[in-house]
Amino acid sequence: MTRGFWRRAASVLLATGTVAALLAACTPTAPARPGPDRTPITQGAPAGFEEYYGQKVDWEKCRGIGEGDYHCASVTAPRDWTDADGGDIQLSIIVRLASGGTSKGSLFVNPGGPGASGVDLVQQAAEFAVGSDLLDSYDVVGFDPRGVGRSTPVRCFDATAMDHYLFDIPAAPRGTPERSAEQRASAGSFARACDVNSDGLLPYVTTQNAARDLDLLRGVLGDEKLAYLGYSYGSFLGATYAELFPRNVGRVVLDGGLDPSIPGAVVGARQAVGFQSALDAFLKSCIEGSDCPFDGPVANAQQQLSDALAAVDAAPLTSTDGRKLGSDALVMGIVSALYSEGNWSTLSSALAAVLQGEPDEMFELVDRYYNRYDGRYLDNSTEAFSAYNCMDYPPDSDDVVAAANAEVAKDAPTFAPYWTSDVDLCDAWPYPPTGTRNEIHADGAAPILVIGTTNDPATPYEWSAALAKQLSSGILLTRVGEGHTGFNKGNACIDDTVVAYFDEGTVPDGDVRCEAG
């Protein structure tokens, strides 16, 4: 049995506006502890873990890009939430104090992944993350979940080994047992390295534990209720929190929802279909414009792209840094661009270059996905992504995998030859998964807003609709449009509804549909 194959549920592009943003660090500029004035809340803390909730935080002034008053800290959390004596980990957090001078409290934000850094997001792109209105009224809190970034991290390979793992092309032809054997050996090496280099952390890198960490942060920062904005995978983290701590839910928005009830193989299949839909929208726009490397109609353009994928699969293109652009890397570059309609012109140019035998532009898109710059990996998002998914998703039955593969073949024909594999990293993972796939209801929680975008490729609209229906207090906000996630993307209807909810507690009377614009 295999868990099949799935793509990262949130593009790290969401958290990174520029390469400069990625290179900056949450750097202390003074040892003082002015920081947010917080009194921890220990009431309701899990038995035996009260001291964690009551800990004093040593704040340091940290440098942010752009205007704002930023404070950095590290919070101690238990490695194992079932054993208070099982050792500690560190959670990195950053708080940008409310610009308006008077704060409504903390607004926690998670950019998704799993594996994206909330510290980077808030420090480098706070307005992009929550919009200017919420920056005025809330202390915006970014955090790196366990295993991620500046928190106690998952560590696997150095940059050279990671390049080999991600970009080396197996010697054996696609579809042969020999190729599968090469891929299994590579997956096994990666999994073993993660285990050796992560200091015993891997069994505890789960969304359930990350949600418990989030409640710890809420208590340490002195908020009776959680205000939270979670994008993509962050919606799953937020929904898991609501299921575990429904009485602690304050104002929660889940943007780009994941359906927690569907198997991993189905997740991968639905993403393939979502990216095919986004690709078709891109190709339609491309052939209607100028300088498109493909000819219309859309069916012709699809065939031309399929031919290009087959060509680089047979004869990979060599980049200036020596890496080979085969079909798998080309698919990743295309997928990376399809997260946002704003990337379409870049994708068109990169594809035109590939057709001329030049892969460097496409590798720039691939490297954005992996947060790779100038031969360095700027975070551990790929390692953390693997760790969370291998622990969160149980193996799927052969019947589920077969049905998912059939769906990809039927509804995502451009990607189908390169999307699925009989080799799964998680089969080599050194610890069995502890997660389950069930509906999340969060009975007793305050109203939760779920945002879905109608042609979201990474978290298809149907997932947001399903999550909103499952949640006992869920309300669906529909953004009609392209791209991944819906808030702060220029749709005034969505933005005004979310801001009124966070700022005034205004809850829509029912589901809301926001047309393009």
ZADODREN-888337 format. One record per residue (C-alpha): residue in one letter; x, y, z. Coordinates in steps of 0.2 Angstrom, whole numbers, plus 2048, in hexadecimal, padded with zeros to 3 digits. Example, Ala and Ser with C-alpha at 12.3 -4.5 7.8 and 13.67 -1.06 7.14 Angstrom:
  residuo    u    v    w
        A  83E  7EA  827
        S  844  7FB  824
This chain:
  residuo    u    v    w
        M  800  800  800
        T  806  812  7FD
        R  800  823  802
        G  802  828  7F0
        F  809  839  7EC
        W  804  84A  7F1
        R  80A  85C  7EE
        R  80E  868  7FB
        A  7FD  86F  801
        A  803  881  801
        S  810  88A  7F7
        V  81E  891  801
        L  81C  8A0  7F5
        L  80E  8A5  800
        A  81A  8A9  80E
        T  828  8B0  803
        G  826  8C0  7F9
        T  838  8C1  7F3
        V  849  8B8  7F5
        A  84E  8C6  800
        A  840  8C2  80C
        L  846  8B0  80C
        L  858  8B5  810
        A  853  8C0  81F
        A  853  8B9  831
        C  84A  8BD  840
        T  859  8C6  847
        P  859  8CD  859
        T  85F  8DF  85A
        A  85F  8E1  86D
        P  85E  8D5  87C
        A  851  8DF  885
        R  840  8D7  889
        P  833  8E5  885
        G  829  8DA  87A
        P  817  8D7  87A
        D  80F  8D9  88C
        R  809  8C8  88F
        T  802  8BE  89E
        P  801  8AC  89A
        I  7F1  8A3  89C
        T  7F2  892  8A4
        Q  7E0  88E  8A7
        G  7DB  87F  89D
        A  7ED  879  89A
        P  7EE  866  898
        A  7F2  85E  8A8
        G  805  85D  8AC
        F  809  86A  89F
        E  804  87A  8A9
        E  816  880  8AA
        Y  818  880  898
        Y  808  88C  896
        G  80F  897  8A4
        Q  820  89A  89E
        K  828  8AB  89D
        V  82D  8B0  88B
        D  83D  8B9  889
        W  839  8C5  87B
        E  846  8CD  86F
        K  844  8DC  864
        C  846  8D5  852
        R  849  8DD  841
        G  83B  8DC  835
        I  83B  8E1  823
        G  82E  8F0  821
        E  826  8FA  82F
        G  820  8F2  83F
        D  825  8EE  851
        Y  82C  8DC  851
        H  830  8D1  85F
        C  838  8BF  85F
        A  838  8B1  86B
        S  839  89F  86E
        V  82C  895  878
        T  830  884  880
        A  824  876  87C
        P  823  864  880
        R  82B  858  873
        D  81D  84C  877
        W  80C  852  87C
        T  808  841  885
        D  817  842  890
        A  81B  852  89A
        D  82C  84B  89E
        G  830  846  88C
        G  83C  855  888
        D  83A  866  881
        I  83A  86E  870
        Q  83B  880  86B
        L  82D  88A  861
        S  833  89A  858
        I  826  8A8  858
        I  826  8BA  852
        V  819  8C7  857
        R  816  8D7  84D
        L  80D  8E3  859
        A  7FD  8EB  853
        S  801  8FB  849
        G  7F2  904  850
        G  7F9  904  862
        T  7EA  8FA  869
        S  7EA  8E8  866
        K  7DB  8DC  866
        G  7E7  8CE  86B
        S  7F1  8C2  861
        L  7ED  8BC  84F
        F  7F7  8AD  84B
        V  7FB  8A9  839
        N  801  899  831
        P  806  899  81E
        G  804  887  81B
        G  80F  87A  814
        P  810  870  81F
        G  822  877  822
        A  820  88A  81E
        S  827  896  82A
        G  81A  8A1  833
        V  829  8AB  83A
        D  82F  8B0  829
        L  81E  8B4  823
        V  81A  8C0  831
        Q  82B  8C8  831
        Q  82D  8CA  81E
        A  81C  8CC  818
        A  810  8D0  826
        E  804  8DB  81B
        F  804  8CD  80E
        A  7FF  8C1  81B
        V  7F1  8CA  824
        G  7EE  8DA  81B
        S  7F0  8EC  822
        D  7E0  8ED  82B
        L  7E4  8DE  836
        L  7F6  8E4  839
        D  7EE  8F4  841
        S  7E3  8EA  84D
        Y  7EC  8DA  852
        D  7FD  8D5  858
        V  801  8C9  84A
        V  80A  8B9  84F
        G  814  8AE  844
        F  81A  89D  84A
        D  824  88F  843
        P  81C  87F  847
        R  826  871  84F
        G  832  86A  842
        V  832  87A  838
        G  83F  888  835
        R  845  890  845
        S  83B  885  851
        T  843  874  855
        P  845  86E  843
        V  844  85E  839
        R  856  85C  831
        C  85A  850  823
        F  866  855  815
        D  873  862  812
        A  870  86D  802
        T  87B  861  7F7
        A  872  852  7FC
        M  861  85A  7FB
        D  865  85F  7E9
        H  869  84D  7E5
        Y  859  847  7ED
        L  84D  853  7E5
        F  855  855  7D4
        D  85F  846  7CF
        I  857  83C  7C1
        P  856  829  7C3
        A  861  820  7B6
        A  853  813  7B2
        P  844  817  7A7
        R  834  81D  7AE
        G  828  80F  7B3
        T  835  801  7B5
        P  839  7F8  7C5
        E  84B  7FE  7C5
        R  845  810  7C5
        S  83A  80C  7D4
        A  849  804  7DD
        E  853  814  7DA
        Q  845  81F  7E1
        R  843  813  7F0
        A  855  814  7F4
        S  855  827  7F3
        A  845  828  7FE
        G  84D  81D  80B
        S  85D  827  80C
        F  853  837  80F
        A  848  82F  81C
        R  857  828  825
        A  860  839  825
        C  851  841  82C
        D  850  835  83A
        V  863  836  83E
        N  864  849  83D
        S  853  84E  846
        D  858  849  858
        G  849  83E  85B
        L  83C  84B  855
        L  834  842  847
        P  827  838  850
        Y  820  848  858
        V  81F  852  848
        T  80C  851  846
        T  7FE  85D  843
        Q  7F6  857  853
        N  805  85C  85D
        A  807  86D  853
        A  7F5  871  858
        R  7F9  86E  86A
        D  808  879  868
        L  7FD  887  861
        D  7F2  886  870
        L  802  887  87B
        L  807  897  871
        R  7F5  89E  874
        G  7F7  89B  887
        V  809  8A2  888
        L  804  8B2  87E
        G  7F5  8B5  88A
        D  7E7  8B3  87E
        E  7D7  8AB  885
        K  7D1  8A6  874
        L  7DA  8A3  864
        A  7DA  8AF  855
        Y  7E1  8A6  846
        L  7E4  8A7  834
        G  7EA  897  82B
        Y  7EE  895  819
        S  7ED  885  810
        Y  7F4  877  81B
        G  7F2  885  829
        S  7E0  882  827
        F  7E2  86F  82C
        L  7ED  875  83B
        G  7DF  881  83F
        A  7D1  875  83D
        T  7DB  868  848
        Y  7DD  875  855
        A  7CA  879  855
        E  7C7  866  857
        L  7D3  865  866
        F  7CE  875  86E
        P  7BD  87B  868
        R  7BA  886  878
        N  7CA  88F  874
        V  7C5  894  862
        G  7C3  8A7  861
        R  7C3  8AE  84F
        V  7CA  8A1  843
        V  7CC  8A2  830
        L  7D1  893  826
        D  7D6  898  814
        G  7D9  88B  807
        G  7D1  87D  810
        L  7D7  86B  811
        D  7CA  85D  813
        P  7D0  854  822
        S  7C6  844  81D
        I  7CE  83F  80D
        P  7DC  833  80B
        G  7EE  839  805
        A  7EC  831  7F4
        V  7DC  83A  7F1
        V  7E4  84A  7F7
        G  7F2  848  7EA
        A  7E5  844  7DC
        R  7DA  853  7E0
        Q  7E9  85E  7DF
        A  7EE  857  7CE
        V  7DD  85B  7C8
        G  7DE  86C  7D0
        F  7EF  870  7C8
        Q  7E8  86A  7B7
        S  7D9  876  7B9
        A  7E5  884  7BD
        L  7F1  87F  7AE
        D  7E2  87F  7A2
        A  7DE  891  7A8
        F  7F0  896  7A6
        L  7F1  88E  794
        K  7E0  897  78F
        S  7E7  8A8  795
        C  7F8  8A4  78D
        I  7F1  8A0  77B
        E  7E5  8AF  77C
        G  7F4  8BB  780
        S  804  8BF  777
        D  815  8B6  778
        C  80D  8A5  77D
        P  819  896  779
        F  80A  88C  775
        D  7FC  88C  767
        G  7EA  88B  76A
        P  7DD  884  76D
        V  7E0  87F  77F
        A  7E0  86C  77A
        N  7EE  870  76E
        A  7F8  879  77B
        Q  7F5  86B  788
        Q  7FD  85F  77B
        Q  80B  86A  777
        L  80F  86B  78A
        S  80D  858  78C
        D  81A  856  77D
        A  826  862  786
        L  824  857  796
        A  827  847  78D
        A  836  84F  784
        V  83F  854  794
        D  83B  844  79C
        A  844  83B  78E
        A  852  848  78D
        P  854  853  79C
        L  85B  865  79A
        T  86A  86A  7A3
        S  86A  87B  7AD
        T  879  886  7AF
        D  87B  87F  7C1
        G  87C  86D  7BA
        R  86B  867  7C0
        K  860  85E  7B4
        L  84E  863  7B0
        G  845  854  7AD
        S  832  852  7AC
        D  830  851  7BF
        A  839  861  7C2
        L  82F  869  7B3
        V  81F  864  7BB
        M  825  86C  7CC
        G  829  87C  7C3
        I  818  87D  7BB
        V  80F  879  7CB
        S  819  886  7D5
        A  813  893  7C9
        L  801  88E  7C9
        Y  7FF  892  7DB
        S  7FC  8A4  7D5
        E  7F5  8AC  7C6
        G  802  8BA  7C8
        N  80F  8AD  7C3
        W  807  8A9  7B2
        S  812  8B4  7A8
        T  822  8AD  7B0
        L  81C  89C  7AD
        S  819  8A0  79A
        S  82B  8A7  799
        A  832  898  7A2
        L  829  88B  797
        A  82E  895  787
        A  840  893  78D
        V  83E  881  790
        L  838  87E  77E
        Q  848  887  779
        G  852  87B  783
        E  856  887  791
        P  850  881  7A3
        D  857  88F  7AE
        E  847  899  7AF
        M  83D  88A  7B3
        F  849  885  7C1
        E  846  896  7C9
        L  834  891  7CB
        V  839  880  7D2
        D  845  888  7DE
        R  837  893  7E4
        Y  82D  884  7E9
        Y  83B  87D  7F3
        N  841  88D  7FA
        R  852  88B  7F2
        Y  85D  899  7ED
        D  86F  899  7E6
        G  872  887  7EB
        R  86B  889  7FC
        Y  85B  884  804
        L  854  893  80E
        D  84A  888  81A
        N  845  876  81E
        S  834  877  816
        T  837  867  80C
        E  83D  85D  81B
        A  82F  863  826
        F  822  860  818
        S  827  84E  817
        A  827  84B  82A
        Y  816  852  82C
        N  80E  849  81E
        C  816  838  822
        M  810  839  834
        D  7FE  841  830
        Y  7F9  836  822
        P  7F6  823  824
        P  7F9  817  816
        D  7EB  815  809
        S  7E4  805  803
        D  7E9  7FF  7F1
        D  7D7  802  7EC
        V  7D8  815  7F1
        V  7E8  817  7E9
        A  7E2  80F  7D9
        A  7D3  81A  7D8
        A  7DD  82A  7DB
        N  7E9  825  7CD
        A  7DB  822  7C2
        E  7D4  834  7C6
        V  7E4  83C  7C2
        A  7E6  833  7B1
        K  7D4  838  7AD
        D  7D3  84A  7B3
        A  7E5  850  7B3
        P  7EC  849  7A3
        T  7FB  855  7A1
        F  802  851  7B2
        A  7FC  83E  7B4
        P  80C  836  7AD
        Y  817  83F  7BA
        W  80B  841  7C9
        T  809  830  7D0
        S  817  823  7D6
        D  817  812  7DE
        V  825  819  7E9
        D  820  822  7F9
        L  82D  82B  804
        C  821  827  813
        D  823  814  810
        A  835  817  815
        W  831  823  824
        P  838  81C  834
        Y  828  81F  83E
        P  817  819  83B
        P  80A  827  838
        T  7FF  82C  846
        G  7F2  837  83D
        T  7E1  832  837
        R  7D6  838  829
        N  7C5  83D  831
        E  7B9  84B  830
        I  7BC  85A  83C
        H  7AC  861  844
        A  7B3  86B  853
        D  7A3  86B  85C
        G  7A1  87A  867
        A  7AD  885  85E
        A  7A9  897  85A
        P  7A5  89B  848
        I  7B3  897  83C
        L  7B5  89E  82B
        V  7BC  893  81D
        I  7C1  89B  80C
        G  7C2  892  7FC
        T  7C7  898  7EB
        T  7BE  890  7DC
        N  7CD  88C  7D2
        D  7DA  889  7E0
        P  7E6  87C  7D9
        A  7EE  877  7EA
        T  7DF  876  7F5
        P  7D1  873  7E9
        Y  7C1  87D  7ED
        E  7B7  86D  7F1
        W  7C3  86B  801
        S  7BE  87B  808
        A  7AC  878  805
        A  7AE  867  80D
        L  7B7  86E  81C
        A  7AA  87C  81F
        K  79C  86F  81E
        Q  7A5  863  82B
        L  7A8  871  837
        S  799  873  843
        S  79C  886  842
        G  7A4  887  831
        I  79F  895  825
        L  7A5  894  813
        L  7AC  8A4  80A
        T  7AD  8A0  7F7
        R  7BA  8AB  7ED
        V  7B6  8A9  7DA
        G  7C7  8A9  7D2
        E  7D8  8A2  7CF
        G  7E7  89D  7DA
        H  7EA  897  7EB
        T  7E1  89E  7FA
        G  7D5  8AC  7FA
        F  7D8  8B9  808
        N  7E2  8C9  804
        K  7E2  8C5  7F1
        G  7D9  8D4  7EB
        N  7C7  8CE  7EE
        A  7BF  8DC  7F8
        C  7B0  8D1  7FD
        I  7BB  8C3  805
        D  7C7  8D0  80D
        D  7B9  8DB  814
        T  7B0  8CB  81B
        V  7C0  8C5  823
        V  7C5  8D5  82B
        A  7B4  8D9  832
        Y  7B4  8C7  83A
        F  7C5  8CA  842
        D  7C3  8DC  847
        E  7B0  8DD  84B
        G  7AB  8CB  84E
        T  79F  8CC  83F
        V  79A  8BB  83A
        P  791  8B9  829
        D  77F  8B3  82A
        G  784  8A4  81F
        D  78F  89F  811
        V  796  8AE  806
        R  79A  8AD  7F4
        C  7A6  8BB  7ED
        E  7A8  8BD  7DB
        A  7B8  8C1  7D2
        G  7BF  8D2  7D6
